Amino acid sequence: MGWNFKIEYLYIKINIKTMSKDIREMIDKVKNFKQFVNESEDKDFILNNDNVKTYTWTSGGKEHTIKYHLSYDVFRKLYDANLLGGEFSNTYGHGETEKDAVESLKLRVIQLRNKRDGKNF
C-alpha cells in the first residue's frame, strides 16, 4: 500500500507540472495573439487613414462639425461611420450608402449632445 501511494503521488505531481506548463503556454499564446490583434488594428487604421473625413452642418444658426472614419463591411453590406476625436466613445452610424451612414452618425451625435446638455425633446 505504501508503494502504491508513492507511485500515485508522483504520477499526480508529474501531471500537475505538465498541466501547469501547458496552461502557461496557452496563456502566452493568448497574450501574443492579443498583441498581434492590437498591432493589426493600429496598422489597419493607419492604412485606411485616407477614409478619415469631416462633415459639417448648420443647426439653429450654429455650425457643427464631426470627424469620422468611413469603412465598408462586406459581410453586412453596410457602410460604417465611426466618430473620431473623443467627444463620445463608441459612437457610430450605419447605412447602405456613405451618405446614410454619415446621416445616422450625425443623428446619434445630435442625440448625445442634447442629452449631455440637458435638452430633452
N, C-alpha and C positions, 0 to 999 in steps of 0.2 A: 504494500500500500504506500509506503514512503517513496519508493522509486517512481511509482505511477504518478504521485502528486508532483514530484520534482519535474518529471517529463512534461506534464500538463502545464505547470507553471512556466517552464522555459518556452514551450510552444506558444503560450499566450503572450509572453513577454516579447518574443521574436515577431509575432504577428502585429502587436501594437506598434513596435518600431517601424515595421514595414508600412502599416496603415498610416502612421504619422508622416512618414516620408512621402507616401503617395498623396496625402491630403495637402502637405506643404507644396508639392509640385503642382497640384491642381490650383491652389491659391495663387501661386506665382504665374501660372498660365492666364488666370482671370485678370490679374493685375496688368500683365503685359498686354492682353487683349484690350483692356480698358484704355491703357495708354495709347495703343495703336489707333483705337477709335477716336480718341480725343485729338490726336495728331491729324488724322484723316479729315475730321470735321474742320479743323483750322485750315488745312490745305484747300479743301473744297470751297470754303468761304473766300479764301484769297483768290483762287482760280475764277470764281464767279463774281468777283468784285465789280465786273462790268455791269452786273444786274442791280447795282445799288442806284436807286432813283429817288427823286423828290416829287412831291405832289402838293400843289398849293390851291387853296380855295378861299373865297371870301364869304363870311357869315356875320351878320349883324354889324357890318361896317368894319370888321376886323379881318386881317389876312392871317390864315392858318397854313402852316407848312409841316408836312411829315416827311421823314426819310425812311425808305423801306427797301428791302431786298426782295426781288421778284424771282421766283423759281416755278418750274412746271413739274408736277408729279405725274409721270407717265402711267402709273398704275391706276390712280383715281381719275386721271384725265382732267385735272384741275390746276389752275394757277394758284400759287400761294404768295401773298404779300406779307412779309414779316416786318413789323415796326422796328426801326433801329433808333439808337440814341438814348435808351434807358428811361424814357419818360414813364412807360408802363412795361412791366416784364411780361413775356409770353403773350404778346398781342399780335394777332394775325387776321388776315381776311382770305377767303377762298372765292373762286369764281371760275366759270367756264372760259372766260376771256380775261386778258390782263386788266381791262377796264373794270370788269365785275369784281375782281379780286381787290383792286385798289379802292373801289367804292365800298366794299364790305369792310376793309380795314379802316377807311375814313369814318364810317358809321360807328364802328367799335371805339375808335379814338374819341369821337364826339361824346359817345355814351360814357366812357370812363372819365373824360374831363368834366362833364356835367356832374357826375357822381362825386368826384373829388372836390369840386367847387360848391357842392351842396345844392345844385339846381335839380329839382325834380319836376318832370313834365308829365 
